[in-house]
Amino acid sequence: MSNMSPSEMGQVLAKGLLSFPVTHFGKDFQFQEGPYREHCAWLLSFKRLTGLFAAGGTGEFFSLTPAEVETVVTAAVKETKGQTPVIAGCGYGTAIAVELAKSAENAGADGLLLLPPYLMVPNQEGLMAHIEAVCKAVKIGVIVYNRDNAVLTEDSLAKLCDRNANLVGFKDGVGDIELMMRVYSKMGDRLTYIGGLPTAETFALPYLEMGVTTYSSAIYNFMPEWALSFYDAVRAKDHAKVMKGLKEFVLPYIAIRNENKGYAVSIVKAGMTAIGRGAGPVRMPLTDLTADQAARLKKLIDATKPV
């Protein structure tokens, strides 16, 4: 069980960069606990992470069974040993999400990242009931991932926060500047705000002005020193360094990612392979980068230095 209160967890997350490790698979697409734990240890070795998200979007939560999610979260908790909060992926329909939430709490996770429910597009009342059911099922902190078919209004979010003290985080994956400003204006310091758009570094500087002090860095998986240097430039509001990082790496990286659908995770695993720390293939229905795309990515990584 976690020794960290929900509010403490939220405060820690807000102070630094967040890591979303990939989930390691073998050639048979089965989870490889040893390599996964070794990767988590490597990510933690830089001593600056303020949160590790196990079985999140970059960790292919959507392709894991509930039992596998629990296994991955347990492995992350064991390897982390309290060095930084472990946040577990959670989602699907309400019944499964509640089960996943409870198993994550039992495994020792410090919090949950609640991803959108499966398939259906609920109204605000239904979405609020779904989120509240997960919050009420556990004592650990909950971060709601606002994206796709699960977009809360600022009023709905305020009601949920009033009724659920352990709802402590709001991760934005929409990119609606007006909505984000309405949320921050209404909720202020009640929540920790996390940037959650694909390749979050792209939006980090403008989002900082709206109280979003941290973001999920998938790039940290294969370029941790670069990711930390870029984060420091963002927090210092060093526009020149941020633009340098965007031009030299992030935008060319995004150009490769956008050559095919579903590459947001695939390109991260390709980056792992490029630095000699392969994590195996992505699971179906995702596909891996082509040999040409992987070669261009490796060339880009090799040419990039910390900002």
C-alpha positions as CSV (number, residue, x, y, z in Angstrom):
1,M,0.0,0.0,0.0
2,S,1.1,3.5,-0.7
3,N,2.3,5.7,2.2
4,M,1.7,8.9,0.2
5,S,-1.6,10.8,0.5
6,P,-3.4,11.9,-2.7
7,S,-2.5,15.5,-2.1
8,E,1.1,14.7,-1.4
9,M,1.3,12.6,-4.6
10,G,-0.2,15.5,-6.7
11,Q,2.3,18.0,-5.2
12,V,5.3,15.8,-6.0
13,L,4.2,15.2,-9.6
14,A,3.9,19.0,-10.2
15,K,7.5,19.6,-9.4
16,G,9.3,17.9,-12.2
17,L,9.3,15.7,-15.3
18,L,7.1,12.6,-15.6
19,S,8.2,9.3,-17.2
20,F,5.9,7.0,-19.1
21,P,8.0,3.9,-19.7
22,V,7.2,1.5,-22.5
23,T,6.1,-2.0,-21.7
24,H,8.7,-4.6,-22.8
25,F,7.5,-7.5,-25.0
26,G,9.3,-10.5,-26.3
27,K,9.0,-11.9,-29.8
28,D,5.9,-13.8,-28.7
29,F,4.4,-10.4,-27.4
30,Q,4.5,-11.6,-23.8
31,F,5.5,-9.1,-21.1
32,Q,9.2,-9.3,-20.2
33,E,9.5,-8.3,-16.5
34,G,13.2,-8.4,-16.2
35,P,14.0,-6.0,-19.1
36,Y,11.1,-3.8,-18.0
37,R,12.4,-3.4,-14.5
38,E,15.9,-2.8,-15.7
39,H,14.5,0.0,-17.9
40,C,12.7,1.5,-15.0
41,A,15.9,1.4,-12.9
42,W,17.7,3.2,-15.8
43,L,15.1,5.9,-16.0
44,L,15.2,6.4,-12.2
45,S,19.0,6.5,-12.2
46,F,19.0,10.2,-13.3
47,K,17.5,11.0,-9.9
48,R,15.1,13.7,-11.2
49,L,11.8,12.0,-12.1
50,T,8.8,13.1,-10.0
51,G,6.5,10.4,-11.3
52,L,6.6,7.0,-13.1
53,F,3.5,6.0,-14.9
54,A,3.2,2.2,-15.3
55,A,1.1,0.7,-18.0
56,G,0.1,4.2,-19.3
57,G,-0.6,5.1,-22.9
58,T,3.1,4.8,-23.9
59,G,3.1,1.5,-22.0
60,E,0.3,0.2,-24.3
61,F,-2.3,0.0,-21.6
62,F,-4.9,-0.5,-24.3
63,S,-3.3,-3.8,-25.4
64,L,-2.8,-5.3,-21.9
65,T,-5.2,-7.6,-20.1
66,P,-6.3,-6.5,-16.6
67,A,-4.0,-9.2,-15.1
68,E,-1.1,-7.9,-17.2
69,V,-1.7,-4.4,-16.0
70,E,-1.5,-5.6,-12.4
71,T,1.7,-7.4,-13.2
72,V,3.3,-4.4,-14.9
73,V,2.3,-2.1,-12.0
74,T,3.6,-4.5,-9.4
75,A,6.9,-4.7,-11.3
76,A,7.2,-0.9,-11.4
77,V,6.4,-0.6,-7.6
78,K,9.0,-3.2,-6.7
79,E,11.7,-1.6,-8.8
80,T,10.9,2.0,-7.8
81,K,11.1,1.2,-4.1
82,G,9.5,4.5,-3.1
83,Q,12.0,6.7,-5.0
84,T,9.2,8.4,-6.9
85,P,5.4,8.0,-7.1
86,V,4.1,5.1,-9.3
87,I,0.9,5.9,-11.1
88,A,-1.0,3.0,-12.6
89,G,-3.0,3.1,-15.9
90,C,-6.7,2.5,-15.4
91,G,-9.6,2.5,-17.8
92,Y,-12.2,0.7,-19.9
93,G,-15.8,0.4,-18.7
94,T,-16.6,1.3,-15.1
95,A,-16.7,-2.2,-13.7
96,I,-13.3,-3.1,-15.2
97,A,-11.9,0.3,-14.2
98,V,-12.9,-0.2,-10.6
99,E,-11.3,-3.6,-10.6
100,L,-8.1,-2.2,-12.1
101,A,-8.1,0.7,-9.6
102,K,-8.3,-1.7,-6.6
103,S,-5.6,-4.0,-8.0
104,A,-3.3,-1.1,-8.5
105,E,-3.9,0.1,-4.9
106,N,-3.2,-3.4,-3.6
107,A,0.0,-3.6,-5.7
108,G,1.3,-0.5,-3.9
109,A,0.7,2.2,-6.6
110,D,0.5,5.7,-5.3
111,G,-2.1,6.9,-7.8
112,L,-4.2,6.2,-10.9
113,L,-4.2,7.7,-14.4
114,L,-7.9,7.2,-15.5
115,L,-8.0,6.9,-19.2
116,P,-11.2,7.4,-21.2
117,P,-13.9,4.6,-21.0
118,Y,-14.1,2.2,-24.0
119,L,-16.1,3.0,-27.2
120,M,-19.1,5.0,-25.8
121,V,-19.4,8.8,-25.8
122,P,-21.1,9.5,-22.5
123,N,-22.8,12.8,-21.5
124,Q,-21.4,14.8,-18.6
125,E,-23.6,13.1,-16.0
126,G,-22.5,9.6,-17.1
127,L,-18.9,10.5,-17.4
128,M,-18.9,12.0,-13.9
129,A,-20.5,8.9,-12.5
130,H,-17.8,6.8,-14.1
131,I,-15.0,8.9,-12.7
132,E,-16.6,9.1,-9.3
133,A,-17.0,5.3,-9.1
134,V,-13.3,4.9,-9.6
135,C,-12.5,7.6,-7.0
136,K,-14.8,6.1,-4.4
137,A,-13.3,2.6,-5.0
138,V,-9.8,3.6,-3.7
139,K,-8.0,5.8,-1.3
140,I,-5.0,6.6,-3.5
141,G,-4.9,9.7,-5.8
142,V,-6.7,9.8,-9.1
143,I,-5.7,11.8,-12.2
144,V,-8.4,12.1,-14.9
145,Y,-7.2,12.1,-18.5
146,N,-9.3,14.6,-20.4
147,R,-9.3,13.5,-24.0
148,D,-11.2,11.8,-26.8
149,N,-14.6,10.6,-25.6
150,A,-14.0,11.7,-22.0
151,V,-13.9,15.5,-22.0
152,L,-15.1,17.2,-18.8
153,T,-16.3,20.7,-18.6
154,E,-14.9,22.9,-15.8
155,D,-18.2,22.8,-14.0
156,S,-18.3,19.0,-14.0
157,L,-14.7,18.8,-12.9
158,A,-15.4,21.2,-10.0
159,K,-18.4,19.0,-8.8
160,L,-16.2,15.9,-8.9
161,C,-13.5,17.6,-6.9
162,D,-16.0,18.8,-4.3
163,R,-17.2,15.2,-3.8
164,N,-13.9,13.3,-4.2
165,A,-10.9,14.6,-2.2
166,N,-8.6,12.0,-3.9
167,L,-9.2,13.5,-7.4
168,V,-6.0,15.5,-7.5
169,G,-4.9,15.6,-11.1
170,F,-6.1,16.8,-14.5
171,K,-4.2,15.6,-17.6
172,D,-5.1,17.5,-20.8
173,G,-5.0,15.5,-24.0
174,V,-7.4,17.8,-25.9
175,G,-5.4,20.9,-26.8
176,D,-8.4,23.2,-26.4
177,I,-6.7,26.3,-25.0
178,E,-10.0,28.0,-24.0
179,L,-11.2,24.9,-22.1
180,M,-7.8,24.6,-20.3
181,M,-7.9,28.2,-19.3
182,R,-11.5,27.8,-18.0
183,V,-10.5,24.8,-16.0
184,Y,-7.4,26.5,-14.5
185,S,-9.3,29.6,-13.8
186,K,-12.0,27.7,-11.9
187,M,-9.9,25.1,-10.1
188,G,-6.6,27.0,-9.5
189,D,-4.3,25.1,-7.1
190,R,-6.9,22.5,-6.2
191,L,-5.4,20.2,-9.0
192,T,-2.1,19.3,-10.5
193,Y,-2.2,19.9,-14.2
194,I,-0.3,17.6,-16.6
195,G,0.3,18.1,-20.3
196,G,-0.8,15.0,-22.1
197,L,-0.9,15.8,-25.8
198,P,1.2,13.5,-28.1
199,T,4.8,14.6,-27.9
200,A,4.0,16.9,-25.0
201,E,7.2,18.9,-25.4
202,T,5.7,20.6,-28.4
203,F,3.1,22.4,-26.2
204,A,5.0,22.6,-22.9
205,L,5.9,26.3,-23.0
206,P,2.5,27.8,-23.8
207,Y,0.9,25.4,-21.4
208,L,3.2,26.5,-18.6
209,E,1.4,29.9,-18.7
210,M,-1.8,28.1,-17.8
211,G,-0.5,26.4,-14.7
212,V,0.6,23.1,-16.4
213,T,3.9,22.7,-14.7
214,T,4.7,19.2,-15.9
215,Y,4.0,16.8,-18.7
216,S,4.3,13.2,-19.8
217,S,7.6,12.7,-21.7
218,A,7.7,9.6,-23.9
219,I,11.0,10.9,-25.3
220,Y,12.5,10.4,-21.9
221,N,12.5,6.6,-22.6
222,F,15.4,6.9,-25.0
223,M,16.8,10.4,-24.6
224,P,16.5,11.1,-20.8
225,E,19.3,13.7,-20.6
226,W,17.8,15.6,-23.6
227,A,14.3,15.4,-22.1
228,L,15.5,16.8,-18.7
229,S,17.5,19.6,-20.4
230,F,14.4,20.6,-22.5
231,Y,12.2,20.5,-19.4
232,D,14.7,22.8,-17.6
233,A,14.5,25.2,-20.5
234,V,10.7,25.2,-20.4
235,R,10.6,25.9,-16.7
236,A,13.1,28.7,-17.1
237,K,11.0,30.1,-19.9
238,D,14.1,30.1,-22.1
239,H,12.4,30.6,-25.4
240,A,15.7,30.3,-27.4
241,K,16.6,26.9,-26.0
242,V,13.0,25.6,-26.3
243,M,12.8,26.6,-30.0
244,K,16.2,25.1,-30.6
245,G,15.0,21.8,-29.2
246,L,11.8,21.9,-31.2
247,K,13.5,22.7,-34.4
248,E,16.4,20.3,-34.1
249,F,14.6,17.3,-32.7
250,V,10.9,17.5,-31.7
251,L,9.4,18.7,-35.0
252,P,11.5,16.3,-37.2
253,Y,10.6,13.5,-34.8
254,I,6.9,14.4,-35.1
255,A,7.2,14.4,-38.9
256,I,8.3,10.8,-38.8
257,R,5.6,9.9,-36.3
258,N,2.9,11.4,-38.5
259,E,3.8,9.3,-41.5
260,N,1.5,6.6,-40.3
261,K,-1.4,6.2,-37.9
262,G,-0.7,4.7,-34.4
263,Y,3.0,5.6,-34.4
264,A,2.9,7.6,-31.1
265,V,4.0,4.4,-29.2
266,S,5.8,2.7,-32.1
267,I,8.3,5.6,-32.6
268,V,9.2,5.5,-28.9
269,K,10.0,1.8,-29.1
270,A,12.0,2.5,-32.3
271,G,13.9,5.1,-30.3
272,M,14.7,2.5,-27.7
273,T,16.1,0.2,-30.4
274,A,18.1,3.1,-31.9
275,I,20.1,3.6,-28.6
276,G,20.6,-0.2,-28.1
277,R,18.0,-0.6,-25.4
278,G,15.3,-2.4,-27.4
279,A,11.9,-3.1,-25.8
280,G,10.5,-5.5,-28.3
281,P,7.6,-4.9,-30.8
282,V,4.4,-3.1,-30.3
283,R,1.3,-5.2,-29.9
284,M,-1.4,-5.4,-32.5
285,P,-3.3,-3.5,-33.8
286,L,-0.3,-1.1,-33.7
287,T,2.5,-1.6,-36.2
288,D,6.3,-0.9,-35.9
289,L,8.1,1.7,-37.9
290,T,9.5,0.6,-41.3
291,A,13.2,0.0,-41.7
292,D,13.6,3.3,-43.5
293,Q,11.7,5.3,-40.9
294,A,13.7,3.6,-38.1
295,A,17.0,4.5,-39.8
296,R,16.0,8.1,-40.2
297,L,14.9,8.2,-36.6
298,K,18.3,6.8,-35.5
299,K,20.1,9.4,-37.6
300,L,18.1,12.1,-35.9
301,I,18.8,10.8,-32.4
302,D,22.5,10.4,-33.1
303,A,22.7,14.0,-34.3
304,T,20.8,15.5,-31.3
305,K,22.5,16.9,-28.2
306,P,20.9,18.3,-25.0
307,V,19.5,21.8,-25.5
